[in-house]
């Protein structure tokens, strides 16, 4: 079995978000801010990776559910993140985007290279 990659979730939005991976505990990711608009990462408790199956706070090949709640929003957005099972991840970066509280999207990079995504 290949070594498990690191997983980092990035928030490319100016509003902070709470994230839950596969119904796991929520963790915070601050919003991006001027002047550089660099995406922010989770402060702690981010997800891990398994080549076997998804679980609470564990991403895996196949379908994963991310529940994203922007600061101040009454309702969360649920993202279905389908990750390929044939790809050997080295360092996963999962970027979260939204154009409104109801329309969220994502892209997954490996070592900074695009692998897969679903943007609104």
C-alpha positions as CSV (number, residue, x, y, z in Angstrom):
1,X,0.0,0.0,0.0
2,X,1.4,3.4,-0.9
3,X,2.2,5.9,1.8
4,X,-0.8,8.1,2.9
5,X,-0.5,11.6,1.6
6,X,-0.9,14.8,3.6
7,X,-4.3,16.5,3.1
8,X,-4.7,20.3,3.3
9,X,-8.0,22.0,2.9
10,X,-7.8,25.6,1.5
11,X,-10.5,28.3,1.7
12,X,-10.3,30.6,-1.3
13,X,-13.2,32.8,0.0
14,X,-13.0,36.0,2.0
15,X,-15.4,34.5,4.6
16,X,-14.3,32.0,7.1
17,X,-15.8,28.5,6.9
18,X,-16.5,25.5,9.2
19,X,-15.8,22.2,7.4
20,X,-17.0,18.7,8.3
21,X,-15.5,15.8,6.2
22,X,-17.8,12.7,5.9
23,X,-19.9,13.8,9.0
24,X,-16.7,14.1,11.1
25,X,-16.1,16.9,13.6
26,X,-16.1,20.5,12.3
27,X,-12.9,22.5,12.0
28,X,-12.4,26.1,11.0
29,X,-10.6,27.5,8.0
30,X,-10.1,31.3,7.9
31,X,-11.0,33.3,4.9
32,X,-8.6,34.7,2.3
33,X,-7.8,38.4,2.7
34,X,-6.2,41.3,0.8
35,X,-3.8,42.3,-0.4
36,X,-2.6,38.9,-1.7
37,X,-5.8,36.8,-1.4
38,X,-3.8,33.7,-0.4
39,X,-6.1,30.8,0.4
40,X,-6.1,29.9,4.1
41,X,-5.7,26.5,5.6
42,X,-7.3,24.8,8.6
43,X,-5.9,25.7,12.0
44,X,-6.0,22.2,13.3
45,X,-8.1,19.0,13.1
46,X,-8.1,18.7,9.3
47,X,-8.8,15.4,7.6
48,X,-6.5,12.5,6.8
49,X,-6.4,10.1,3.9
50,X,-7.1,6.4,3.5
51,X,-6.7,4.4,0.3
52,X,-9.4,2.0,1.7
53,X,-12.6,3.8,2.4
54,X,-14.0,7.1,3.6
55,X,-14.8,7.7,7.2
56,X,-15.4,10.6,9.6
57,X,-12.7,13.1,9.0
58,X,-11.0,10.7,6.5
59,X,-11.0,11.3,2.7
60,X,-10.7,8.3,0.4
61,X,-11.1,7.3,-3.2
62,X,-14.7,7.5,-4.3
63,X,-17.5,9.7,-2.9
64,X,-16.8,12.0,0.0
65,X,-19.1,14.5,1.6
66,X,-17.9,17.9,2.8
67,X,-20.3,20.1,4.7
68,X,-19.3,23.7,4.4
69,X,-20.8,26.4,6.6
70,X,-19.7,30.0,5.8
71,X,-19.5,32.3,8.9
72,X,-22.9,33.9,9.4
73,X,-24.7,31.5,7.1
74,X,-27.9,29.8,8.4
75,X,-27.6,26.7,6.2
76,X,-24.5,24.8,5.1
77,X,-23.6,23.7,1.6
78,X,-22.8,20.0,1.0
79,X,-20.2,19.2,-1.5
80,X,-19.8,15.8,-3.1
81,X,-16.1,15.3,-3.7
82,X,-15.5,12.3,-5.9
83,X,-11.8,11.3,-5.9
84,X,-10.2,8.9,-8.3
85,X,-9.2,5.5,-7.0
86,X,-6.4,5.0,-9.5
87,X,-4.4,8.1,-8.7
88,X,-1.4,7.8,-6.3
89,X,-1.6,11.0,-4.1
90,X,1.5,12.5,-2.7
91,X,0.3,15.7,-1.1
92,X,-3.4,16.6,-1.6
93,X,-4.6,20.2,-1.6
94,X,-8.4,20.5,-1.7
95,X,-9.5,24.1,-2.5
96,X,-13.0,25.2,-1.6
97,X,-14.8,28.0,-3.6
98,X,-18.3,29.4,-3.5
99,X,-20.1,32.0,-5.6
100,X,-23.0,32.3,-3.1
101,X,-23.9,30.4,0.1
102,X,-25.8,27.9,-2.0
103,X,-23.2,27.2,-4.8
104,X,-20.0,25.7,-3.7
105,X,-17.3,24.0,-5.7
106,X,-13.9,22.4,-5.3
107,X,-10.7,21.4,-7.0
108,X,-8.1,18.8,-5.9
109,X,-4.4,19.3,-6.6
110,X,-1.5,16.9,-6.0
111,X,1.8,18.7,-5.3
112,X,0.2,21.8,-6.8
113,X,-0.9,20.0,-10.0
114,X,-4.6,19.8,-11.0
115,X,-6.1,16.3,-10.6
116,X,-9.9,16.7,-10.5
117,X,-12.6,19.2,-9.5
118,X,-16.2,20.4,-9.8
119,X,-16.7,24.2,-9.9
120,X,-20.2,25.9,-10.0
